[in-house]
Amino acid sequence: MTASAHETILRIEHLTKHFPLEGGKVLTACDDVTFPVYRGDILGIVGESGCGKSTLVRTLM
């Protein structure tokens, strides 16, 4: 592995996404998400329905 192959091309640290609800309540869709992506990596986001996969990806875009 070369030095450039271990190069970090994206680093997400402590990403949290809240949605306001009625009555002053808050829905936390993503809570303290942290991960690096290195050059050459293939990243997959998997999980149960409603766990925040789409919210995570939309937040990154």
Secondary structure as the mmCIF struct_conf table of DSSP 4:
data_model
#
loop_
_struct_conf.conf_type_id
_struct_conf.id
_struct_conf.beg_label_comp_id
_struct_conf.beg_label_asym_id
_struct_conf.beg_label_seq_id
_struct_conf.end_label_comp_id
_struct_conf.end_label_asym_id
_struct_conf.end_label_seq_id
HELX_RH_3T_P HELX_RH_3T_P1 ALA A 3 HIS A 6
STRN STRN1 THR A 8 PRO A 20
HELX_RH_3T_P HELX_RH_3T_P2 GLU A 22 GLY A 24
STRN STRN2 VAL A 26 TYR A 38
TURN_TY1_P TURN_TY1_P1 ARG A 39 GLY A 40
BEND BEND1 GLU A 48 GLU A 48
TURN_TY1_P TURN_TY1_P2 SER A 49 GLY A 50
BEND BEND2 CYS A 51 GLY A 52
HELX_RH_AL_P HELX_RH_AL_P1 LYS A 53 LEU A 60
#
